Every structure is written in C-alpha cells, then in structure tokens.
Amino acid sequence: MSGTEEIVAALEAVLCGADRPVALHEPYFAGRERENLLNCIDSGYVSSVGRYVGEFEEKLCRFTGAKYAAAVVNGTAALHICLILAGVQPGDEVLVPALTFVATANAVCYCGAVPHFADSETESLGIDADKLDAHLKETAELRGGICCSKRSGRPIRALVAMHTFGHPVNLDPVMKVCGDYGLTLIEDAAESLGSYYRGVHTGRFGKLSALSFNGNKIVTTGGGGAILTDDEVLYRRAKHLTTTAKLAHPWAFVHDEVGYNYRMTNLSAALGCAQMEQVENFITLKRALAEEYRKAFSGVSGAQLFTEPSYAKSNYWLNAVILSEENAALRDKILEETNRRGIRTRPAWTLMSRLPMFRDCPRMDLSTAESLERRIINLPSSARLGEPFIRQEGKIR
Ligand SMILES: Cc1ncc(COP(=O)(O)O)c(C=O)c1O
C-alpha cells in the first residue's frame, strides 16, 4: 500500500461504523439540554438575567478547581478581557504561539497591542520555553523591571500559552520564562477543558485563563466562553467589564467606564449546565477514540497519532496525526481522499505569522511550527465516535 492508502485504511478501520459524512467535531446532547432550555424559555429569562449563568459558573469552578469563573459570550471575548486585566496596553507586545487559532492573536490586537509570535515544541505542540528564553536573551532586556524588545522598543507585557488540540503546554518552563522576564501568564484554555498538567486542571496556572464553549468544543453553550481566575479582585473586574461596567442599582443605568456587552446569555448557560453534567463522560469517550486511533496508526509508517505529553492527561479534544517529514508532501492528497470519502479531516491552522494582517509582527525563528503546520492532519473527534470502543462498565475494549 502507498503512504496515502495506509493512512486512509487506518482511518477507515476506526470509523467503519460511523455514518457519513463523519464531522470533524459535533456536539453531543444526551442529558438535560432540552429540559433546561424549556425551563429557561418558560421563565422568560433568556438573556442577561436568570439563574443558569451563576449555576454554570459554579459548575466550571467545581470541575476545574478555579476559585472564580465569569461566563461570557465566547472564548475570544474571554481572551480579550484576560489581556485587559493582565494590564496589556496599546503599543505593548504579547507573546503568542504562531501555531494557534486566530482568536489568540486577534484578542491581542483588540487591546491595541502587537502579537509577537513564538515557536512550538514537538512534545506538546505548545510554546517552546527553552527556545523562547534564548530568543528573549538575545532580543529583549529588562528596563525598570519591564521586559522590552530591543528591536521595537516596545514593552513585552504578557505571554499567552495555548493548549493545542487539548494537550497541555509544558507549563513549568513556560512559567520560569514568565518569572524571569516579568511577563504575565495567560492561558488560552479554549480547547483544554478536562485536560490536566501534572494533575492540575489547565487554566489554573495563568493569572487569568480563557475557555471556549463554541459548538465544536468539549462542552458547548452554542457560543460561549469563560474567564477563570483565583484572584477575587480580577474576577470582580471581569464581571464588571463584561456586563457593560454597569453599577448595581434596581433601576438607574449608570456605567463607570467603557465596558463590554460580553455576558453569556441565560439560554447559553442553560445548555452549558446540562453539558457540564456529562463532561466526564465526553472525556472518557474521547480518550477511548484517541486510543483506537493510536492503535490504528501504530502500524502505519510515516504517520503517528499525536499523544498526550508524559506530564499530562489530555482531553484529546481534536485528534491529530503527524506525518513524517518524508510524508509531508502527501498531506493534501490525504485531505482530499478522506474528504472525498466523507471523513472530515483538515490541516492545522495556517500559522499566524503568515496571515496578511500579522505579516509585519515580530517573531522568533518559527521552524518547528512551520514544520508542524506542513505535517498535521486533524481527525474526526466527536465524543460520540468513541462509543463503540467503550464497554458497558466504561472500560476501553
Ligand atoms: C485556541 C483557541 N483560542 C480561542 C478560541 C476562541 O473561542 P471562540 O470561538 O469561543 O471565540 C478558540 C476556538 O474557537 C480556540 O481554538
């Protein structure tokens, strides 16, 4: 068999029981979603008031261990507020991975700041702390305790660590770099609900962290996001800024700063509450599916399923097969053949550093991210696809 045929056969072996087309990631509604939504409609509170938002935030805190959670309209808005509260100012630079979804870099621009692109490493697909350290040693200096780029003269204020496809970044070395250069750590945990770094939930390491509940995420609220933090003051600021900075009052409308209409709706939160009741099950199913992919690809030469780093427990939000350098040229043929068969695979995101609006942004050497970009293929990863591989008692076959 050719390389392409081998890879397609491995995919077909795992997905043989699935209806076509097999989506890349679809939501799974098996709990109280309908009941909650009807309650919400019957109550008349579908928008910015209602009991579900608070309940959803409590469930997020309980599940992640975070002290505070503020539910918002989407993950991008969550990132925007995280950056504002981290003190990011117009004219600052913020370190973000080049290999990420566009929202990570967009949110930096919403603050009037400039994304500064960092390379990835191959164990986690996240920011390469050692390489970043070497880059900062050469190109940055501390001025009055603030890290500044020697090239642009701008302050480098913060670093956003993104947990790619749900796999936790190697956070200890990243936190060391942040400590050494006085950078505020923010986690883009949009993809990593249910993923743990050394036993602690992702999103617990940054000063602030962002989650997403878009339709393709581990749990969905239709569209939604949340800000996690352990800092009460930041949490109160997050709630204030995301609710138009309105001062609490029974009837008067007074706002004390320019705020944002970012609050999650009660309808979305109603859906989210039902989804959070099933999150453990979703992760069990997704890990079972990943294990089947791993086995299927173990016999394929020149392609490997990306598996969780040794220090992590991953939610396997989006499975990824990584082609060898020799097989990189096969990527588009594999994408074409699998999509022709109704298997919705896709390539990794185009690197941020290559998008037209970020072309002039600062960056370090991005050779690993560039290589990964050429070699990654994301595979269908809906929780439901894991069902055939789970026995009644919840064990992997
Ligand atoms: C890494 C990453 N960051 C941010 C976001 C933005 O989330 P949302 O689509 O909810 O705005 C997403 C997902 O969509 C994402 O994958």
The ligand as a Gaussian input file, in Angstrom:
#p B3LYP/6-31G(d) Opt

LIG

0 1
 C       -7.117000      28.128000      20.707000
 C       -8.416000      28.880000      20.637000
 N       -8.477000      30.114000      21.163000
 C       -9.589000      30.826000      21.151000
 C      -10.738000      30.336000      20.577000
 C      -11.907000      31.246000      20.508000
 O      -13.056000      30.745000      21.044000
 P      -14.482000      31.212000      20.482000
 O      -14.669000      30.547000      19.146000
 O      -15.418000      30.722000      21.527000
 O      -14.461000      32.689000      20.382000
 C      -10.730000      29.042000      20.020000
 C      -11.886000      28.389000      19.426000
 O      -12.708000      28.662000      18.750000
 C       -9.528000      28.315000      20.038000
 O       -9.464000      27.102000      19.493000

